[in-house]
């Protein structure tokens, strides 16, 4: 099961405690998902591939308007064989009454392009409206792969109103136009978590947070490993340079002619080629700090350079 489907299944089973919130959620779903056919009679049709959402919308219509919708299931014929569900309500007067009650029309069948303010008067109704919008046209990507949540809309005015509702909860979404659709999206993981919390999918929120934390830990570990690898590479390169300098001095001057402190660091460097400067300093008697080790090795390097520059007799 996809992450988005799991989230919607949880939302479709969420109890709604207030009648005003039932109306707000239903208004969002119908406004974003509904279509009208005007043939012999007027039919309002809603569609979804999620059976839990189909049952929820059917129940909300029955509770709010005491109307039984006709439910039709179409079996999937593609590879995934996903079934789709169509909910239909036929009858001009019934449809006009429902659309008007949900703030979707302004007399007859004139569809409003924005969100009716009566549907989002209270904070709880704003949450319900966002939940209905997500159930109708929303999606969220599994956080294991990327951070992305979006809702699509048919009208730019509607999308702008949806953004305003989200901003009431300090959620700052982005907007784009994709083909003939308007899209509001979130890519920040904390903002996605906040949106999931606002619409009431608390189990999904915990799952999302767990994945986000684990992903963050993996990224941190990878950064540390990469850093350690880079440091090790630097140590190896520096160690090879030091050893080459020591070999030059040994061949052209002899290590026994070096001052005792440089002799000691030279022997330790050759004996422990994998040691970094701090570790090398701890091997000396008495121990020397990192800067002291670096100072001695630089003296050896300068001496090796001078010896290399001298022409043979």
C-alpha atoms as a printed R data frame, in Angstrom:
    type eleno elety resid chain resno       x      y       z
1   ATOM     1    CA   UNK     A     1   0.000  0.000   0.000
2   ATOM     2    CA   UNK     A     2   1.320  3.434  -0.941
3   ATOM     3    CA   UNK     A     3   2.036  6.017   1.745
4   ATOM     4    CA   UNK     A     4  -0.640  8.346   0.313
5   ATOM     5    CA   UNK     A     5  -3.267  5.597   0.314
6   ATOM     6    CA   UNK     A     6  -2.427  4.650   3.897
7   ATOM     7    CA   UNK     A     7  -2.810  8.306   4.929
8   ATOM     8    CA   UNK     A     8  -6.166  8.628   3.156
9   ATOM     9    CA   UNK     A     9  -7.415  5.368   4.668
10  ATOM    10    CA   UNK     A    10  -6.728  6.782   8.123
11  ATOM    11    CA   UNK     A    11  -8.500 10.055   7.300
12  ATOM    12    CA   UNK     A    12 -11.487  8.216   5.804
13  ATOM    13    CA   UNK     A    13 -12.005  6.453   9.143
14  ATOM    14    CA   UNK     A    14 -11.557  9.564  11.279
15  ATOM    15    CA   UNK     A    15 -14.582 10.423  13.399
16  ATOM    16    CA   UNK     A    16 -16.098 13.864  12.771
17  ATOM    17    CA   UNK     A    17 -17.614 15.231  15.977
18  ATOM    18    CA   UNK     A    18 -19.310 18.388  14.681
19  ATOM    19    CA   UNK     A    19 -21.970 18.833  11.990
20  ATOM    20    CA   UNK     A    20 -20.267 22.000  10.741
21  ATOM    21    CA   UNK     A    21 -17.067 20.038  10.119
22  ATOM    22    CA   UNK     A    22 -18.983 17.339   8.242
23  ATOM    23    CA   UNK     A    23 -20.335 20.016   5.941
24  ATOM    24    CA   UNK     A    24 -16.898 21.620   5.448
25  ATOM    25    CA   UNK     A    25 -15.159 18.351   4.593
26  ATOM    26    CA   UNK     A    26 -17.950 17.362   2.214
27  ATOM    27    CA   UNK     A    27 -17.948 20.828   0.608
28  ATOM    28    CA   UNK     A    28 -14.229 20.584  -0.162
29  ATOM    29    CA   UNK     A    29 -14.515 17.079  -1.587
30  ATOM    30    CA   UNK     A    30 -17.519 17.872  -3.802
31  ATOM    31    CA   UNK     A    31 -16.071 21.204  -4.982
32  ATOM    32    CA   UNK     A    32 -12.772 19.602  -6.009
33  ATOM    33    CA   UNK     A    33 -13.954 16.196  -7.167
34  ATOM    34    CA   UNK     A    34 -17.545 16.596  -8.328
35  ATOM    35    CA   UNK     A    35 -18.831 16.761 -11.889
36  ATOM    36    CA   UNK     A    36 -22.291 17.501 -13.306
37  ATOM    37    CA   UNK     A    37 -24.007 15.837 -16.245
38  ATOM    38    CA   UNK     A    38 -27.007 17.616 -17.740
39  ATOM    39    CA   UNK     A    39 -28.811 15.113 -19.969
40  ATOM    40    CA   UNK     A    40 -32.361 13.892 -19.293
41  ATOM    41    CA   UNK     A    41 -31.881 14.919 -15.674
42  ATOM    42    CA   UNK     A    42 -29.131 16.497 -13.588
43  ATOM    43    CA   UNK     A    43 -26.602 14.103 -12.030
44  ATOM    44    CA   UNK     A    44 -23.872 14.915  -9.536
45  ATOM    45    CA   UNK     A    45 -21.013 12.420  -9.743
46  ATOM    46    CA   UNK     A    46 -18.028 11.905  -7.455
47  ATOM    47    CA   UNK     A    47 -15.241  9.419  -8.143
48  ATOM    48    CA   UNK     A    48 -12.424  7.766  -6.205
49  ATOM    49    CA   UNK     A    49 -10.211  4.691  -6.341
50  ATOM    50    CA   UNK     A    50 -10.273  4.356  -2.558
51  ATOM    51    CA   UNK     A    51 -13.194  2.294  -1.174
52  ATOM    52    CA   UNK     A    52 -12.776  3.819   2.306
53  ATOM    53    CA   UNK     A    53 -13.237  7.324   0.846
54  ATOM    54    CA   UNK     A    54 -16.274  6.146  -1.153
55  ATOM    55    CA   UNK     A    55 -17.884  4.811   2.042
56  ATOM    56    CA   UNK     A    56 -17.111  8.034   3.914
57  ATOM    57    CA   UNK     A    57 -18.617 10.307   1.251
58  ATOM    58    CA   UNK     A    58 -21.686  8.067   1.018
59  ATOM    59    CA   UNK     A    59 -22.145  8.253   4.813
60  ATOM    60    CA   UNK     A    60 -21.643 12.037   4.908
61  ATOM    61    CA   UNK     A    61 -24.292 12.562   2.226
62  ATOM    62    CA   UNK     A    62 -26.705 10.352   4.107
63  ATOM    63    CA   UNK     A    63 -26.043 12.096   7.450
64  ATOM    64    CA   UNK     A    64 -26.176 15.654   6.094
65  ATOM    65    CA   UNK     A    65 -28.834 15.433   3.396
66  ATOM    66    CA   UNK     A    66 -30.595 12.122   4.082
67  ATOM    67    CA   UNK     A    67 -29.872 11.122   0.502
68  ATOM    68    CA   UNK     A    68 -28.715  7.723  -0.682
69  ATOM    69    CA   UNK     A    69 -26.192  7.968  -3.477
70  ATOM    70    CA   UNK     A    70 -25.869  5.296  -6.109
71  ATOM    71    CA   UNK     A    71 -22.448  3.600  -5.925
72  ATOM    72    CA   UNK     A    72 -20.995  2.008  -9.041
73  ATOM    73    CA   UNK     A    73 -17.758  0.027  -9.040
74  ATOM    74    CA   UNK     A    74 -15.649 -0.346 -12.152
75  ATOM    75    CA   UNK     A    75 -13.103 -3.154 -12.065
76  ATOM    76    CA   UNK     A    76  -9.591 -2.168 -13.064
77  ATOM    77    CA   UNK     A    77  -8.284 -3.673 -16.285
78  ATOM    78    CA   UNK     A    78  -4.746 -2.324 -16.105
79  ATOM    79    CA   UNK     A    79  -1.750 -4.136 -14.651
80  ATOM    80    CA   UNK     A    80  -2.438 -2.966 -11.093
81  ATOM    81    CA   UNK     A    81  -6.163 -3.742 -11.491
82  ATOM    82    CA   UNK     A    82  -7.248 -0.821  -9.312
83  ATOM    83    CA   UNK     A    83 -11.020 -0.582  -8.944
84  ATOM    84    CA   UNK     A    84 -12.719  2.805  -9.191
85  ATOM    85    CA   UNK     A    85 -15.926  3.924  -7.504
86  ATOM    86    CA   UNK     A    86 -18.478  6.403  -8.822
87  ATOM    87    CA   UNK     A    87 -21.044  7.947  -6.468
88  ATOM    88    CA   UNK     A    88 -24.055  9.415  -8.249
89  ATOM    89    CA   UNK     A    89 -27.019 11.504  -7.155
90  ATOM    90    CA   UNK     A    90 -29.679 12.295  -9.753
91  ATOM    91    CA   UNK     A    91 -32.405 14.916  -9.609
92  ATOM    92    CA   UNK     A    92 -32.215 18.600 -10.470
93  ATOM    93    CA   UNK     A    93 -33.815 19.949  -7.287
94  ATOM    94    CA   UNK     A    94 -31.788 17.636  -5.025
95  ATOM    95    CA   UNK     A    95 -28.503 18.514  -6.713
96  ATOM    96    CA   UNK     A    96 -29.205 22.275  -6.664
97  ATOM    97    CA   UNK     A    97 -30.076 22.093  -2.949
98  ATOM    98    CA   UNK     A    98 -26.914 20.162  -2.074
99  ATOM    99    CA   UNK     A    99 -24.550 22.355  -4.097
100 ATOM   100    CA   UNK     A   100 -26.095 25.500  -2.656
101 ATOM   101    CA   UNK     A   101 -25.956 24.137   0.915
102 ATOM   102    CA   UNK     A   102 -22.259 23.356   0.467
103 ATOM   103    CA   UNK     A   103 -21.501 26.842  -0.863
104 ATOM   104    CA   UNK     A   104 -20.450 25.516  -4.268
105 ATOM   105    CA   UNK     A   105 -23.039 27.358  -6.380
106 ATOM   106    CA   UNK     A   106 -24.563 30.811  -6.349
107 ATOM   107    CA   UNK     A   107 -28.043 30.181  -7.674
108 ATOM   108    CA   UNK     A   108 -28.743 27.383 -10.139
109 ATOM   109    CA   UNK     A   109 -25.586 25.767 -11.462
110 ATOM   110    CA   UNK     A   110 -23.226 28.763 -11.423
111 ATOM   111    CA   UNK     A   111 -20.123 27.251  -9.783
112 ATOM   112    CA   UNK     A   112 -18.134 29.534  -7.474
113 ATOM   113    CA   UNK     A   113 -14.418 29.500  -8.275
114 ATOM   114    CA   UNK     A   114 -13.278 30.212  -4.724
115 ATOM   115    CA   UNK     A   115 -14.013 28.777  -1.284
116 ATOM   116    CA   UNK     A   116 -17.251 29.863   0.350
117 ATOM   117    CA   UNK     A   117 -16.310 31.656   3.586
118 ATOM   118    CA   UNK     A   118 -19.188 29.985   5.467
119 ATOM   119    CA   UNK     A   119 -17.382 26.653   5.063
120 ATOM   120    CA   UNK     A   120 -14.246 27.855   6.875
121 ATOM   121    CA   UNK     A   121 -15.572 30.117   9.631
122 ATOM   122    CA   UNK     A   122 -14.035 28.255  12.565
123 ATOM   123    CA   UNK     A   123 -10.620 26.680  13.076
124 ATOM   124    CA   UNK     A   124 -12.085 23.173  13.266
125 ATOM   125    CA   UNK     A   125 -13.913 23.721   9.961
126 ATOM   126    CA   UNK     A   126 -10.706 24.938   8.333
127 ATOM   127    CA   UNK     A   127  -9.068 21.657   9.366
128 ATOM   128    CA   UNK     A   128 -12.019 19.695   7.995
129 ATOM   129    CA   UNK     A   129 -11.955 21.629   4.722
130 ATOM   130    CA   UNK     A   130  -8.255 20.934   4.197
131 ATOM   131    CA   UNK     A   131  -8.903 17.270   4.991
132 ATOM   132    CA   UNK     A   132 -11.660 17.100   2.367
133 ATOM   133    CA   UNK     A   133  -9.437 18.817  -0.201
134 ATOM   134    CA   UNK     A   134  -6.626 16.341   0.451
135 ATOM   135    CA   UNK     A   135  -8.978 13.355   0.207
136 ATOM   136    CA   UNK     A   136 -10.303 14.691  -3.099
137 ATOM   137    CA   UNK     A   137  -7.160 15.802  -4.926
138 ATOM   138    CA   UNK     A   138  -4.179 15.389  -2.599
139 ATOM   139    CA   UNK     A   139  -1.114 13.163  -2.596
140 ATOM   140    CA   UNK     A   140   1.940 12.675  -0.408
141 ATOM   141    CA   UNK     A   141   5.174 10.917  -1.369
142 ATOM   142    CA   UNK     A   142   6.730  8.288   0.870
143 ATOM   143    CA   UNK     A   143   9.338 10.230   2.907
144 ATOM   144    CA   UNK     A   144  11.868  7.444   2.299
145 ATOM   145    CA   UNK     A   145  12.197  8.657  -1.286
146 ATOM   146    CA   UNK     A   146  11.529 12.417  -1.068
147 ATOM   147    CA   UNK     A   147   9.575 15.103   0.775
148 ATOM   148    CA   UNK     A   148   6.574 16.178  -1.300
149 ATOM   149    CA   UNK     A   149   2.882 16.793  -0.644
150 ATOM   150    CA   UNK     A   150   0.497 18.442  -3.079
151 ATOM   151    CA   UNK     A   151  -3.145 19.267  -3.793
152 ATOM   152    CA   UNK     A   152  -4.412 20.110  -7.279
153 ATOM   153    CA   UNK     A   153  -7.294 22.435  -8.169
154 ATOM   154    CA   UNK     A   154  -9.161 23.473 -11.333
155 ATOM   155    CA   UNK     A   155  -9.300 27.206 -10.566
156 ATOM   156    CA   UNK     A   156  -6.534 29.591  -9.558
157 ATOM   157    CA   UNK     A   157  -8.949 31.523  -7.310
158 ATOM   158    CA   UNK     A   158  -9.740 28.309  -5.460
159 ATOM   159    CA   UNK     A   159  -6.055 27.494  -5.062
160 ATOM   160    CA   UNK     A   160  -5.335 30.962  -3.647
161 ATOM   161    CA   UNK     A   161  -8.136 30.509  -1.101
162 ATOM   162    CA   UNK     A   162  -6.741 27.083  -0.185
163 ATOM   163    CA   UNK     A   163  -3.310 28.628   0.380
164 ATOM   164    CA   UNK     A   164  -4.894 31.254   2.654
165 ATOM   165    CA   UNK     A   165  -6.503 28.508   4.752
166 ATOM   166    CA   UNK     A   166  -3.188 26.674   5.056
167 ATOM   167    CA   UNK     A   167  -1.445 29.877   6.099
168 ATOM   168    CA   UNK     A   168  -3.823 30.154   9.072
169 ATOM   169    CA   UNK     A   169  -1.909 27.165  10.472
170 ATOM   170    CA   UNK     A   170   1.507 28.718   9.665
171 ATOM   171    CA   UNK     A   171   1.931 26.434   6.657
172 ATOM   172    CA   UNK     A   172   3.644 28.209   3.754
173 ATOM   173    CA   UNK     A   173   3.080 26.249   0.518
174 ATOM   174    CA   UNK     A   174   4.389 26.874  -2.971
175 ATOM   175    CA   UNK     A   175   2.216 27.208  -6.088
176 ATOM   176    CA   UNK     A   176   2.743 26.072  -9.670
177 ATOM   177    CA   UNK     A   177   0.663 25.550 -12.803
178 ATOM   178    CA   UNK     A   178   0.868 22.067 -14.325
179 ATOM   179    CA   UNK     A   179  -0.834 21.713 -17.696
180 ATOM   180    CA   UNK     A   180  -4.416 22.840 -17.001
181 ATOM   181    CA   UNK     A   181  -4.243 22.322 -13.237
182 ATOM   182    CA   UNK     A   182  -3.183 24.582 -10.391
183 ATOM   183    CA   UNK     A   183  -1.021 22.916  -7.769
184 ATOM   184    CA   UNK     A   184  -0.252 23.852  -4.174
185 ATOM   185    CA   UNK     A   185   2.709 21.920  -2.762
186 ATOM   186    CA   UNK     A   186   4.967 21.430   0.255
187 ATOM   187    CA   UNK     A   187   8.571 20.202   0.093
188 ATOM   188    CA   UNK     A   188   9.760 21.014   3.611
189 ATOM   189    CA   UNK     A   189   9.434 17.919   5.830
190 ATOM   190    CA   UNK     A   190   8.408 19.915   8.912
191 ATOM   191    CA   UNK     A   191   5.701 21.734   6.947
192 ATOM   192    CA   UNK     A   192   4.402 18.413   5.594
193 ATOM   193    CA   UNK     A   193   4.275 17.039   9.139
194 ATOM   194    CA   UNK     A   194   2.340 20.112  10.260
195 ATOM   195    CA   UNK     A   195  -0.181 19.710   7.430
196 ATOM   196    CA   UNK     A   196  -0.679 16.006   8.219
197 ATOM   197    CA   UNK     A   197  -1.226 16.966  11.861
198 ATOM   198    CA   UNK     A   198  -3.733 19.697  10.934
199 ATOM   199    CA   UNK     A   199  -5.923 17.343   8.888
200 ATOM   200    CA   UNK     A   200  -5.918 14.774  11.712
201 ATOM   201    CA   UNK     A   201  -3.855 11.857  10.338
202 ATOM   202    CA   UNK     A   202  -1.960 11.314  13.590
203 ATOM   203    CA   UNK     A   203  -0.821  7.723  12.954
204 ATOM   204    CA   UNK     A   204   0.497  8.782   9.554
205 ATOM   205    CA   UNK     A   205   2.225 11.704  11.270
206 ATOM   206    CA   UNK     A   206   4.069  9.335  13.642
207 ATOM   207    CA   UNK     A   207   5.097  7.100  10.730
208 ATOM   208    CA   UNK     A   208   6.294 10.136   8.766
209 ATOM   209    CA   UNK     A   209   8.259 11.487  11.734
210 ATOM   210    CA   UNK     A   210   9.898  8.091  12.335
211 ATOM   211    CA   UNK     A   211  11.017  7.843   8.716
212 ATOM   212    CA   UNK     A   212  12.180 11.463   8.781
213 ATOM   213    CA   UNK     A   213  14.258 10.897  11.941
214 ATOM   214    CA   UNK     A   214  15.800  7.678  10.606
215 ATOM   215    CA   UNK     A   215  16.556  9.348   7.275
216 ATOM   216    CA   UNK     A   216  18.182 12.254   9.111
217 ATOM   217    CA   UNK     A   217  20.308  9.848  11.166
218 ATOM   218    CA   UNK     A   218  21.407  7.961   8.038
219 ATOM   219    CA   UNK     A   219  22.341 11.224   6.336
220 ATOM   220    CA   UNK     A   220  24.297 12.329   9.409
221 ATOM   221    CA   UNK     A   221  26.147  9.008   9.564
222 ATOM   222    CA   UNK     A   222  26.941  9.235   5.849
223 ATOM   223    CA   UNK     A   223  28.291 12.752   6.319
224 ATOM   224    CA   UNK     A   224  30.475 11.576   9.214
225 ATOM   225    CA   UNK     A   225  31.747  8.604   7.195
226 ATOM   226    CA   UNK     A   226  32.494 10.853   4.229
227 ATOM   227    CA   UNK     A   227  34.277 13.294   6.519
228 ATOM   228    CA   UNK     A   228  36.326 10.498   8.110
229 ATOM   229    CA   UNK     A   229  37.188  9.141   4.659
230 ATOM   230    CA   UNK     A   230  38.302 12.576   3.492
231 ATOM   231    CA   UNK     A   231  40.391 13.066   6.635
232 ATOM   232    CA   UNK     A   232  41.968  9.633   6.191
233 ATOM   233    CA   UNK     A   233  42.832 10.442   2.584
234 ATOM   234    CA   UNK     A   234  44.470 13.686   3.702
235 ATOM   235    CA   UNK     A   235  46.431 11.789   6.366
236 ATOM   236    CA   UNK     A   236  47.659  9.199   3.843
237 ATOM   237    CA   UNK     A   237  48.735 11.846   1.309
238 ATOM   238    CA   UNK     A   238  50.541 13.869   3.988
239 ATOM   239    CA   UNK     A   239  52.173 10.738   5.430
240 ATOM   240    CA   UNK     A   240  53.548  9.706   2.024
241 ATOM   241    CA   UNK     A   241  54.997 13.190   1.545
242 ATOM   242    CA   UNK     A   242  56.623 13.082   4.991
243 ATOM   243    CA   UNK     A   243  58.130  9.629   4.360
244 ATOM   244    CA   UNK     A   244  59.530 10.697   0.986
245 ATOM   245    CA   UNK     A   245  61.161 13.702   2.682
246 ATOM   246    CA   UNK     A   246  62.662 11.432   5.339
247 ATOM   247    CA   UNK     A   247  64.024  9.045   2.670
248 ATOM   248    CA   UNK     A   248  65.639 11.980   0.853
249 ATOM   249    CA   UNK     A   249  67.391 13.107   4.041
250 ATOM   250    CA   UNK     A   250  68.447  9.547   4.896
251 ATOM   251    CA   UNK     A   251  69.978  9.044   1.426
252 ATOM   252    CA   UNK     A   252  71.702 12.423   1.090
253 ATOM   253    CA   UNK     A   253  72.578 13.341   4.665
254 ATOM   254    CA   UNK     A   254  71.801 10.478   6.996
255 ATOM   255    CA   UNK     A   255  69.166 10.599   9.722
256 ATOM   256    CA   UNK     A   256  71.866 10.309  12.381
257 ATOM   257    CA   UNK     A   257  72.979 13.843  11.474
258 ATOM   258    CA   UNK     A   258  69.583 15.302  12.389
259 ATOM   259    CA   UNK     A   259  68.883 16.915  15.786
260 ATOM   260    CA   UNK     A   260  67.444 14.390  18.251
261 ATOM   261    CA   UNK     A   261  63.914 15.856  18.136
262 ATOM   262    CA   UNK     A   262  63.795 15.573  14.317
263 ATOM   263    CA   UNK     A   263  65.312 12.081  14.430
264 ATOM   264    CA   UNK     A   264  62.585 10.956  16.819
265 ATOM   265    CA   UNK     A   265  59.706 12.320  14.706
266 ATOM   266    CA   UNK     A   266  61.261 10.874  11.525
267 ATOM   267    CA   UNK     A   267  61.496  7.351  12.980
268 ATOM   268    CA   UNK     A   268  57.946  7.512  14.377
269 ATOM   269    CA   UNK     A   269  56.569  8.779  11.063
270 ATOM   270    CA   UNK     A   270  58.100  5.850   9.165
271 ATOM   271    CA   UNK     A   271  57.030  3.358  11.851
272 ATOM   272    CA   UNK     A   272  53.421  4.634  12.019
273 ATOM   273    CA   UNK     A   273  52.522  5.863   8.507
274 ATOM   274    CA   UNK     A   274  48.753  5.691   9.190
275 ATOM   275    CA   UNK     A   275  48.879  7.962  12.273
276 ATOM   276    CA   UNK     A   276  47.570 11.523  12.049
277 ATOM   277    CA   UNK     A   277  49.497 14.435  13.565
278 ATOM   278    CA   UNK     A   278  47.705 14.234  16.916
279 ATOM   279    CA   UNK     A   279  48.330 10.486  17.225
280 ATOM   280    CA   UNK     A   280  51.937 10.920  16.116
281 ATOM   281    CA   UNK     A   281  52.527 13.520  18.826
282 ATOM   282    CA   UNK     A   282  51.205 11.153  21.506
283 ATOM   283    CA   UNK     A   283  53.837  8.560  20.496
284 ATOM   284    CA   UNK     A   284  56.751 10.905  21.291
285 ATOM   285    CA   UNK     A   285  58.658 11.120  24.592
286 ATOM   286    CA   UNK     A   286  57.507 13.425  26.034
287 ATOM   287    CA   UNK     A   287  54.242 13.785  24.046
288 ATOM   288    CA   UNK     A   288  54.026 16.797  21.737
289 ATOM   289    CA   UNK     A   289  50.935 18.651  20.520
290 ATOM   290    CA   UNK     A   290  49.672 18.662  16.951
291 ATOM   291    CA   UNK     A   291  51.257 22.050  16.178
292 ATOM   292    CA   UNK     A   292  54.620 20.872  17.558
293 ATOM   293    CA   UNK     A   293  54.565 17.758  15.360
294 ATOM   294    CA   UNK     A   294  53.635 19.854  12.334
295 ATOM   295    CA   UNK     A   295  56.511 22.268  13.090
296 ATOM   296    CA   UNK     A   296  59.094 19.433  13.183
297 ATOM   297    CA   UNK     A   297  57.778 17.824   9.982
298 ATOM   298    CA   UNK     A   298  57.907 21.185   8.193
299 ATOM   299    CA   UNK     A   299  61.586 21.510   9.218
300 ATOM   300    CA   UNK     A   300  62.233 18.058   7.745
301 ATOM   301    CA   UNK     A   301  60.410 19.050   4.544
302 ATOM   302    CA   UNK     A   302  62.428 22.247   4.113
303 ATOM   303    CA   UNK     A   303  65.685 20.346   4.688
304 ATOM   304    CA   UNK     A   304  64.678 17.715   2.102
305 ATOM   305    CA   UNK     A   305  63.880 20.483  -0.415
306 ATOM   306    CA   UNK     A   306  67.312 22.080   0.119
307 ATOM   307    CA   UNK     A   307  69.047 18.737  -0.324
308 ATOM   308    CA   UNK     A   308  67.099 18.102  -3.545
309 ATOM   309    CA   UNK     A   309  68.142 21.481  -4.921
310 ATOM   310    CA   UNK     A   310  71.850 20.842  -4.370
311 ATOM   311    CA   UNK     A   311  73.667 19.691  -7.509
312 ATOM   312    CA   UNK     A   312  75.741 16.501  -7.167
313 ATOM   313    CA   UNK     A   313  79.541 17.020  -7.179
